[in-house]
Amino acid sequence: MIHSIQLIKPDVVAVSGDLTQRATRREFERARAFLQELPTPQIVVPGNHDVPLYNLYKRVRGAFDAYRQYVTDNLEPFYRDDEMAIAGVNTARRLIIKGGRINESQMLRVEEEFGGLPDGIKRIVVTHHPFDLPPDYKPGELAGRSGRAMARFLLCGLDLLLAGHLHISSSGTTAVRFGSGLRSAVFVQAGTACSTRERGEANSFNVIRLDGSGMEIETLSSSAGGFEPSSVERFEQSANGWVRSGERILLGGLR
């Protein structure tokens, strides 16, 4: 997988959490080694599995201590270049076992980071818990306060949401669940990148290409020959934001 990503030479790598299974020191050491082999810059946010589960003292008093030690001290990184701005948001919570949420101060921070950007800069938010999902998912599977956050972020010109948590890859536009309103954004769910705990889907990662008024989401899935393209979707900018372009293209030969 690392070799496949290095060949792609991405401008930035986004990692949407769950770097560990039980937030142990050994798991974090391996996660750090893995991240060090990936291209930089990187936007990395924690997931709920990166918080200690069984050690209640550590969970309450030092939930992110190991993450800060081995991964990064910045739980909500921000990246910007001439084409895009990426805000990482930590949706993992020490008092919530599985779910996550966003709070008022986090929404305000993203608004401030996006507010002064010039036109043409793509605005991207990376979280662990999703703010939007395909319509067959229930609202309870979204991050807490996601509806409020979406309304505010869309007003700031949000283009793209990147998330993980469910270990199943998918993509779509926010217009389906939240309505078109002033505009719509694209959401992209990451599958499981490198784990034996698959959810009925091969290990995979997404490659996102931004080209002016277009956006291409290519999913590369694990196969006998390594990671190979399994699907491609394209979205285009319209007067009301992002819309899907054509039908989903399925590429065979993976399983």
KEKEMI-37744 format. One line per field, with one value per residue (C-alpha): residue number from 1; residue in three letters; x negated, y, z. Coordinates in nm, 2 decimals. Last residue first. Example, Ala and Ser with C-alpha at 12.3 -4.5 7.8 and 13.67 -1.06 7.14 Angstrom:
REM residues 2
nr <- (2/1) .
rest <- (ser/ala) .
c1 <- (-1.37/-1.23) .
c2 <- (-0.11/-0.45) .
c3 <- (0.71/0.78) .
***
This chain:
REM residues 255
nr <- (255/254/253/252/251/250/249/248/247/246/245/244/243/242/241/240/239/238/237/236/235/234/233/232/231/230/229/228/227/226/225/224/223/222/221/220/219/218/217/216/215/214/213/212/211/210/209/208/207/206/205/204/203/202/201/200/199/198/197/196/195/194/193/192/191/190/189/188/187/186/185/184/183/182/181/180/179/178/177/176/175/174/173/172/171/170/169/168/167/166/165/164/163/162/161/160/159/158/157/156/155/154/153/152/151/150/149/148/147/146/145/144/143/142/141/140/139/138/137/136/135/134/133/132/131/130/129/128/127/126/125/124/123/122/121/120/119/118/117/116/115/114/113/112/111/110/109/108/107/106/105/104/103/102/101/100/99/98/97/96/95/94/93/92/91/90/89/88/87/86/85/84/83/82/81/80/79/78/77/76/75/74/73/72/71/70/69/68/67/66/65/64/63/62/61/60/59/58/57/56/55/54/53/52/51/50/49/48/47/46/45/44/43/42/41/40/39/38/37/36/35/34/33/32/31/30/29/28/27/26/25/24/23/22/21/20/19/18/17/16/15/14/13/12/11/10/9/8/7/6/5/4/3/2/1) .
rest <- (arg/leu/gly/gly/leu/leu/ile/arg/glu/gly/ser/arg/val/trp/gly/asn/ala/ser/gln/glu/phe/arg/glu/val/ser/ser/pro/glu/phe/gly/gly/ala/ser/ser/ser/leu/thr/glu/ile/glu/met/gly/ser/gly/asp/leu/arg/ile/val/asn/phe/ser/asn/ala/glu/gly/arg/glu/arg/thr/ser/cys/ala/thr/gly/ala/gln/val/phe/val/ala/ser/arg/leu/gly/ser/gly/phe/arg/val/ala/thr/thr/gly/ser/ser/ser/ile/his/leu/his/gly/ala/leu/leu/leu/asp/leu/gly/cys/leu/leu/phe/arg/ala/met/ala/arg/gly/ser/arg/gly/ala/leu/glu/gly/pro/lys/tyr/asp/pro/pro/leu/asp/phe/pro/his/his/thr/val/val/ile/arg/lys/ile/gly/asp/pro/leu/gly/gly/phe/glu/glu/glu/val/arg/leu/met/gln/ser/glu/asn/ile/arg/gly/gly/lys/ile/ile/leu/arg/arg/ala/thr/asn/val/gly/ala/ile/ala/met/glu/asp/asp/arg/tyr/phe/pro/glu/leu/asn/asp/thr/val/tyr/gln/arg/tyr/ala/asp/phe/ala/gly/arg/val/arg/lys/tyr/leu/asn/tyr/leu/pro/val/asp/his/asn/gly/pro/val/val/ile/gln/pro/thr/pro/leu/glu/gln/leu/phe/ala/arg/ala/arg/glu/phe/glu/arg/arg/thr/ala/arg/gln/thr/leu/asp/gly/ser/val/ala/val/val/asp/pro/lys/ile/leu/gln/ile/ser/his/ile/met) .
c1 <- (1.19/1.04/1.08/1.35/1.38/1.71/1.80/2.06/2.31/2.27/2.13/2.25/2.33/2.13/2.24/2.57/2.43/2.26/1.93/1.87/1.84/1.67/1.67/1.41/1.42/1.19/0.85/0.57/0.38/0.15/0.15/0.35/0.60/0.64/0.87/0.80/1.09/1.08/1.28/1.25/1.34/1.42/1.44/1.06/0.90/0.92/0.81/0.90/0.73/0.92/0.79/0.88/0.88/1.14/1.50/1.72/1.64/1.27/1.09/0.76/0.65/0.48/0.68/1.03/1.28/1.27/1.60/1.61/1.86/1.92/2.06/2.39/2.48/2.72/2.98/2.93/3.10/2.94/2.97/2.95/2.78/2.48/2.33/2.21/1.93/1.87/1.61/1.69/1.48/1.76/1.53/1.38/1.43/1.35/1.59/1.54/1.64/1.73/1.80/1.83/2.21/2.17/1.97/2.24/2.53/2.30/2.20/2.57/2.65/2.34/2.44/2.34/2.15/2.36/2.48/2.79/2.91/2.97/2.77/2.97/2.94/2.56/2.36/2.30/2.11/1.90/1.70/1.32/1.30/1.14/1.29/1.20/1.24/1.12/0.95/1.11/1.23/0.99/0.98/1.08/1.37/1.23/1.00/1.25/1.54/1.34/1.25/1.61/1.73/1.47/1.57/1.94/1.88/1.84/1.95/1.85/1.99/1.82/1.73/1.84/1.68/1.34/1.47/1.36/1.48/1.13/1.16/0.89/0.92/0.79/0.74/0.69/0.54/0.26/0.17/0.33/0.31/0.48/0.43/0.69/0.54/0.20/-0.04/-0.10/-0.14/-0.34/-0.32/0.00/0.18/0.05/0.18/0.52/0.75/0.53/0.76/1.09/0.96/0.64/0.84/1.09/0.83/1.06/1.12/0.81/0.88/0.73/1.03/1.26/1.06/0.78/0.71/0.42/0.35/0.02/-0.24/-0.40/-0.44/-0.38/-0.67/-0.66/-0.29/-0.35/-0.62/-0.39/-0.11/-0.35/-0.45/-0.09/0.00/-0.28/-0.17/0.18/0.48/0.70/0.74/0.50/0.48/0.85/0.85/0.92/0.58/0.54/0.23/0.13/-0.01/0.01/-0.29/-0.09/-0.40/-0.43/-0.07/-0.13/-0.45/-0.27/0.00) .
c2 <- (-1.02/-0.72/-0.77/-0.52/-0.15/0.01/0.36/0.54/0.72/1.07/1.38/1.40/1.76/2.01/2.36/2.54/2.72/2.40/2.24/1.89/1.55/1.24/0.88/0.61/0.25/-0.04/0.10/-0.14/-0.19/-0.49/-0.76/-1.01/-0.74/-0.45/-0.17/0.17/0.41/0.71/1.02/1.29/1.65/1.91/2.29/2.34/2.00/1.84/1.48/1.26/0.92/0.70/0.41/0.04/-0.28/-0.52/-0.48/-0.71/-0.51/-0.59/-0.65/-0.78/-0.42/-0.18/0.10/0.03/0.23/0.60/0.79/1.09/1.37/1.63/1.98/2.15/2.51/2.79/2.54/2.21/1.99/1.83/1.46/1.45/1.79/1.67/1.51/1.15/0.92/0.57/0.35/0.12/0.12/0.30/0.54/0.73/1.09/1.34/1.63/1.84/2.18/2.40/2.76/2.93/2.91/2.54/2.52/2.68/2.46/2.15/2.22/2.25/1.92/1.75/1.83/1.48/1.29/1.09/0.73/0.86/1.02/0.67/0.54/0.45/0.81/0.78/0.95/1.30/1.45/1.14/1.05/1.07/1.42/1.60/1.93/2.06/2.41/2.44/2.78/2.94/3.25/3.38/3.25/3.48/3.28/2.93/2.93/3.15/2.92/2.62/2.77/2.86/2.51/2.37/2.62/2.52/2.14/1.85/1.50/1.14/0.79/0.48/0.50/0.86/1.01/1.06/1.21/1.16/1.44/1.60/1.84/1.87/2.18/2.15/2.45/2.40/2.54/2.77/2.58/2.54/2.29/2.29/2.04/1.96/1.71/1.88/1.70/1.45/1.07/0.91/1.14/1.32/1.00/0.85/1.15/1.16/1.03/1.14/1.20/1.04/0.75/0.71/0.66/0.44/0.19/-0.03/0.18/0.40/0.66/0.59/0.36/0.67/0.83/1.08/1.33/1.33/1.59/1.50/1.70/1.46/1.12/0.81/0.61/0.82/0.74/0.37/0.41/0.62/0.37/0.09/0.29/0.37/0.00/-0.08/0.19/0.07/0.27/-0.04/-0.08/0.18/0.44/0.48/0.83/1.01/1.02/1.29/1.29/1.60/1.68/1.31/1.14/0.85/0.62/0.69/0.58/0.25/0.19/0.25/0.00) .
c3 <- (-0.68/-0.85/-1.22/-1.30/-1.31/-1.21/-1.33/-1.13/-1.35/-1.50/-1.32/-0.96/-0.85/-0.65/-0.56/-0.66/-0.97/-1.07/-0.98/-1.12/-0.96/-1.09/-0.96/-1.02/-0.90/-0.84/-0.92/-0.81/-0.49/-0.50/-0.76/-0.56/-0.48/-0.24/-0.35/-0.51/-0.50/-0.75/-0.66/-0.94/-0.88/-1.14/-1.17/-1.17/-1.15/-0.81/-0.79/-0.50/-0.45/-0.21/0.00/0.01/0.20/0.06/0.15/0.37/0.68/0.70/1.03/0.87/0.85/0.60/0.45/0.58/0.37/0.34/0.31/0.06/0.10/-0.18/-0.11/-0.19/-0.24/-0.12/-0.02/-0.21/0.05/0.36/0.28/-0.10/-0.14/0.06/-0.24/-0.28/-0.19/-0.05/0.11/0.41/0.72/0.92/1.11/0.81/0.69/0.42/0.35/0.03/-0.11/0.18/0.07/0.41/0.40/0.35/0.67/0.87/0.75/0.77/1.13/1.24/1.07/1.21/1.56/1.67/1.41/1.17/1.24/1.42/1.10/0.95/0.65/0.34/0.22/0.16/0.43/0.57/0.87/0.91/1.23/1.18/1.04/0.75/0.62/0.27/0.12/-0.24/-0.30/-0.61/-0.43/-0.17/0.18/0.47/0.60/0.57/0.88/1.08/0.99/1.08/1.42/1.49/1.42/1.66/1.93/1.89/1.93/1.69/1.77/1.80/1.83/1.96/2.33/2.41/2.73/2.58/2.26/1.90/1.66/1.61/1.32/1.05/0.82/0.47/0.24/-0.13/-0.45/-0.37/-0.05/0.29/0.57/0.91/1.19/1.46/1.71/1.70/1.92/1.65/1.61/1.89/2.19/2.10/2.03/2.35/2.55/2.37/2.64/2.93/3.23/3.12/2.90/3.10/3.42/3.24/3.11/2.91/2.60/2.55/2.28/1.93/1.86/1.86/1.57/1.58/1.30/1.05/0.78/0.61/0.42/0.34/0.17/0.37/0.53/0.85/0.88/0.90/1.16/1.37/1.34/1.45/1.76/1.82/1.82/2.06/2.30/2.31/2.17/2.14/1.76/1.63/1.35/1.39/1.23/0.90/0.74/0.47/0.25/0.07/-0.28/-0.37/-0.53/-0.69/-0.68/-0.30/-0.25/-0.43/-0.24/0.09/0.00) .
***
